[in-house]
Amino acid sequence: MTLAPNTSSLVSNGVTARVEEGQAGRSVLKVIATPFRAVPRALSITLGFMVWIAVIGGWFALTYSGAVKEMFLPRPESVLSTTISMALDGSLWEHVFASVQVVLIGFVLSSIVAVPLGLTMGTYRIVQAVLEPLVNFIRYLPVTSFVPLFILWIGIGIEQRVAVIVFGVFFQQLVMIADSARGVQRDLVNAAYTLGTKRGDTVFHIVFPATLPNVLDVLRVTMGWAWTYLVVAELVAARSGLGYISLKAMRGFQVDVIFMAIAMIGILGLCTDQLFRGIRRLVAPWAN
């Protein structure tokens, strides 16, 4: 039996389409399974949305099925309703502003000192020998244990909350930035000396440009830590802030308010994370 020309063409096209689909599927799997291989942006965004849909779907399932009591896990619409209500009456923005103020002041003060000092510490071995033993000791101390001392030394104003952020972030920044400086290639430094660069200019003319992408990554990571220390800073003797309303809500078993405050901290942290990613792409495009 002989197939008509049109029928043969349709069969051939169908086989070709299936072969191409199979090759495309294998190509996607190859991309996913290859270490350090870049994933297509569309696929990355899709997977990210799918994870969020799964998390929110699981949240709905747990609350509506009765598997978890609402006093322990509020329903999503309760958290959303609380957020809208506090946003409309202005109280939410008051607490958000207070928290952002504390985090930004503490983070900026810490970074202004940690970046140049960390670069110097990583470049000059004598500075490393002087500072490293003390820094490595202090950075393992629990921040929470210093909160009563900061209240005793500084008082209960915004200065105390800023001090908690600085103490929690500064020494971590110092060590990580110093490690980045120590990773600068010696050939680059020697070439600069050959071209007439003075040894006193090594840090800011050679080390800083070479480590700029890593320094920005350190700042991005430690900004996330600053947001986590915010709750510790505002749990004691605060009168405003997202950490403060979390503690106040806990006393009244207002779990929806606690979840709202946690979500707001996460959103603010995500915004600052994306901001640092954008700055890195802008000022250090060669590292992308």
C-alpha positions as CSV (number, residue, x, y, z in Angstrom):
1,M,0.0,0.0,0.0
2,T,1.4,3.4,-1.0
3,L,0.8,6.5,1.1
4,A,-0.4,9.7,-0.6
5,P,2.3,12.4,-0.9
6,N,0.5,14.7,1.6
7,T,0.1,11.8,4.0
8,S,3.8,11.0,3.7
9,S,4.7,14.6,4.3
10,L,2.5,14.8,7.5
11,V,4.0,11.6,8.9
12,S,7.5,12.9,8.1
13,N,6.8,16.2,9.8
14,G,5.3,14.5,12.8
15,V,8.4,12.3,13.2
16,T,10.7,15.3,12.8
17,A,8.7,17.3,15.4
18,R,8.9,14.4,17.9
19,V,12.6,14.1,17.3
20,E,13.1,17.8,17.8
21,E,11.1,17.8,21.0
22,G,13.1,14.9,22.3
23,Q,16.3,16.7,21.5
24,A,15.1,19.9,23.2
25,G,14.1,17.9,26.3
26,R,17.5,16.3,26.4
27,S,19.2,19.7,25.9
28,V,17.3,21.2,28.8
29,L,18.2,18.2,31.0
30,K,21.8,18.6,29.9
31,V,21.8,22.3,30.9
32,I,20.3,21.5,34.3
33,A,22.7,18.6,35.1
34,T,25.9,20.4,34.0
35,P,27.7,21.9,37.0
36,F,28.0,25.8,36.9
37,R,26.1,25.9,33.6
38,A,23.8,29.0,33.3
39,V,20.1,28.2,33.4
40,P,17.9,30.1,30.9
41,R,16.3,33.1,32.6
42,A,12.8,32.1,31.7
43,L,13.3,28.7,33.3
44,S,14.9,30.2,36.4
45,I,11.9,32.6,36.9
46,T,9.4,29.8,36.3
47,L,11.0,27.5,38.8
48,G,11.1,30.3,41.4
49,F,7.4,31.0,40.9
50,M,6.6,27.3,41.2
51,V,8.4,27.1,44.5
52,W,6.4,30.0,45.9
53,I,3.2,28.5,44.6
54,A,4.0,25.2,46.3
55,V,4.8,27.0,49.6
56,I,1.6,29.1,49.6
57,G,-0.4,26.0,48.5
58,G,1.0,24.0,51.4
59,W,0.2,26.9,53.8
60,F,-3.4,26.9,52.6
61,A,-3.6,23.1,52.8
62,L,-2.3,23.0,56.4
63,T,-4.6,25.8,57.7
64,Y,-7.8,24.8,55.8
65,S,-7.5,21.1,56.5
66,G,-7.2,21.7,60.2
67,A,-3.8,19.9,60.4
68,V,-2.4,22.9,62.2
69,K,-4.5,25.1,64.5
70,E,-5.0,28.7,63.5
71,M,-3.5,29.9,66.8
72,F,-0.1,28.4,65.7
73,L,-0.4,29.0,61.9
74,P,-2.8,31.8,60.7
75,R,-4.6,31.5,57.4
76,P,-3.0,33.4,54.5
77,E,-6.0,35.8,54.2
78,S,-5.7,36.7,57.9
79,V,-2.1,37.8,57.4
80,L,-3.0,39.7,54.2
81,S,-6.0,41.4,56.0
82,T,-3.8,42.4,58.9
83,T,-1.2,43.8,56.5
84,I,-3.7,45.9,54.6
85,S,-5.4,47.2,57.8
86,M,-2.1,48.3,59.3
87,A,-1.0,49.8,55.9
88,L,-4.2,51.8,55.6
89,D,-4.0,53.3,59.2
90,G,-0.3,54.1,58.7
91,S,1.0,52.1,61.6
92,L,2.8,49.6,59.4
93,W,4.8,52.3,57.6
94,E,5.8,53.8,60.9
95,H,7.3,50.5,62.1
96,V,8.9,49.8,58.7
97,F,10.6,53.2,58.7
98,A,11.9,52.7,62.2
99,S,13.4,49.3,61.3
100,V,14.9,50.5,58.0
101,Q,16.4,53.4,59.8
102,V,18.1,51.2,62.4
103,V,19.4,48.7,59.8
104,L,20.7,51.3,57.3
105,I,22.5,53.4,60.0
106,G,24.1,50.4,61.6
107,F,25.1,48.8,58.3
108,V,26.5,52.0,56.8
109,L,28.5,52.8,59.9
110,S,29.9,49.2,60.0
111,S,30.7,49.2,56.3
112,I,32.5,52.5,56.3
113,V,35.0,51.2,58.7
114,A,35.1,47.5,57.8
115,V,35.8,47.9,54.0
116,P,39.1,50.0,54.2
117,L,40.2,48.2,57.4
118,G,39.5,44.8,56.0
119,L,41.4,45.6,52.8
120,T,44.3,46.8,54.8
121,M,44.2,43.8,57.1
122,G,44.2,41.4,54.1
123,T,47.0,43.3,52.3
124,Y,49.5,44.0,55.1
125,R,50.5,41.0,57.2
126,I,51.6,43.1,60.2
127,V,48.0,44.5,60.4
128,Q,46.6,41.0,60.2
129,A,48.9,39.8,62.9
130,V,47.7,42.6,65.2
131,L,44.0,42.4,64.6
132,E,43.2,38.8,63.6
133,P,43.4,37.2,67.1
134,L,41.1,39.8,68.6
135,V,38.7,39.9,65.7
136,N,38.4,36.1,65.5
137,F,37.6,36.0,69.2
138,I,34.9,38.7,69.1
139,R,33.1,37.5,66.0
140,Y,32.1,34.3,67.8
141,L,30.5,36.1,70.7
142,P,26.7,35.9,70.7
143,V,25.2,39.3,69.9
144,T,22.2,38.6,72.2
145,S,24.4,38.5,75.2
146,F,25.6,42.1,74.6
147,V,22.1,43.6,74.4
148,P,21.9,44.2,78.2
149,L,25.4,45.7,78.2
150,F,24.5,48.0,75.3
151,I,21.4,49.2,77.2
152,L,23.6,49.8,80.3
153,W,26.3,51.6,78.4
154,I,24.3,53.5,75.8
155,G,20.7,53.6,77.0
156,I,17.5,52.5,75.3
157,G,17.3,54.9,72.4
158,I,18.0,54.2,68.7
159,E,21.8,54.2,69.5
160,Q,21.4,50.9,71.4
161,R,19.6,49.3,68.5
162,V,22.2,50.6,66.0
163,A,25.0,49.3,68.2
164,V,23.5,45.8,68.0
165,I,23.5,45.9,64.2
166,V,27.1,47.2,64.1
167,F,28.4,44.6,66.6
168,G,26.6,41.8,64.7
169,V,27.9,42.8,61.2
170,F,31.2,44.6,61.6
171,F,33.6,41.8,62.6
172,Q,32.1,39.4,60.0
173,Q,32.6,42.0,57.3
174,L,36.1,42.5,58.4
175,V,37.2,38.9,58.2
176,M,35.4,38.2,54.8
177,I,36.8,41.4,53.2
178,A,40.3,40.6,54.5
179,D,40.0,37.1,52.9
180,S,39.1,38.6,49.6
181,A,42.1,41.0,49.7
182,R,44.4,38.0,50.4
183,G,43.2,36.4,47.2
184,V,44.5,39.1,44.9
185,Q,47.0,37.7,42.5
186,R,50.6,38.6,43.4
187,D,51.5,39.0,39.7
188,L,49.0,41.9,39.5
189,V,50.6,43.7,42.4
190,N,54.1,43.1,41.1
191,A,53.1,44.4,37.7
192,A,51.7,47.6,39.3
193,Y,55.0,48.1,41.1
194,T,56.9,47.7,37.8
195,L,54.7,50.4,36.3
196,G,55.6,52.8,39.1
197,T,52.8,52.4,41.7
198,K,53.9,53.3,45.2
199,R,53.6,50.7,47.9
200,G,51.4,53.0,49.9
201,D,48.9,53.1,47.1
202,T,48.5,49.4,46.9
203,V,45.3,49.1,48.9
204,F,43.1,51.6,47.0
205,H,44.7,51.5,43.5
206,I,45.3,47.7,43.2
207,V,43.6,45.7,45.9
208,F,40.3,47.6,46.1
209,P,39.5,47.4,42.3
210,A,40.6,43.8,42.1
211,T,38.3,42.8,45.1
212,L,35.4,45.1,44.3
213,P,33.0,42.3,43.1
214,N,33.8,40.2,46.2
215,V,33.5,43.2,48.5
216,L,30.0,43.9,47.1
217,D,29.1,40.3,47.6
218,V,30.2,40.5,51.2
219,L,28.1,43.6,51.7
220,R,25.1,41.9,50.2
221,V,25.4,38.9,52.4
222,T,26.1,40.9,55.6
223,M,23.1,43.1,54.9
224,G,21.0,40.0,55.2
225,W,22.6,39.4,58.6
226,A,21.8,43.0,59.6
227,W,18.1,42.3,59.0
228,T,18.2,39.1,61.1
229,Y,19.9,41.1,64.0
230,L,17.2,43.7,63.7
231,V,14.7,41.5,65.7
232,V,17.3,41.1,68.5
233,A,17.9,44.8,68.5
234,E,14.2,45.7,68.8
235,L,13.1,43.0,71.2
236,V,14.2,45.0,74.2
237,A,13.4,48.6,75.1
238,A,12.1,49.5,71.7
239,R,8.9,51.4,71.0
240,S,8.6,51.0,67.3
241,G,9.9,48.6,64.6
242,L,9.0,45.3,63.1
243,G,10.8,43.4,65.9
244,Y,8.9,45.4,68.5
245,I,5.5,44.6,67.1
246,S,6.4,41.0,66.8
247,L,7.1,40.9,70.6
248,K,4.0,42.9,71.3
249,A,1.9,40.5,69.2
250,M,3.4,37.5,70.9
251,R,2.1,38.7,74.2
252,G,-1.4,38.9,72.8
253,F,-1.2,35.7,70.8
254,Q,-1.6,37.7,67.6
255,V,0.1,35.2,65.3
256,D,-1.1,37.0,62.1
257,V,0.8,40.1,63.2
258,I,3.9,38.1,63.9
259,F,3.7,36.5,60.4
260,M,3.1,39.9,58.8
261,A,6.2,41.4,60.6
262,I,8.3,38.4,59.5
263,A,7.1,38.7,55.9
264,M,7.9,42.4,55.8
265,I,11.4,41.8,57.1
266,G,11.9,39.2,54.4
267,I,10.5,41.5,51.7
268,L,12.8,44.4,52.8
269,G,15.8,42.0,53.0
270,L,15.0,40.8,49.5
271,C,14.8,44.3,48.2
272,T,18.2,45.2,49.6
273,D,19.6,42.0,48.2
274,Q,18.4,42.8,44.7
275,L,19.7,46.4,45.1
276,F,23.3,45.1,45.8
277,R,23.0,42.7,42.9
278,G,22.1,45.7,40.6
279,I,25.0,47.8,42.0
280,R,27.4,44.9,41.4
281,R,26.3,44.6,37.8
282,L,26.6,48.4,37.3
283,V,30.0,49.1,38.9
284,A,31.7,45.7,38.3
285,P,30.4,44.4,35.0
286,W,33.6,42.5,34.2
287,A,32.7,40.1,37.1
288,N,29.3,39.1,35.7
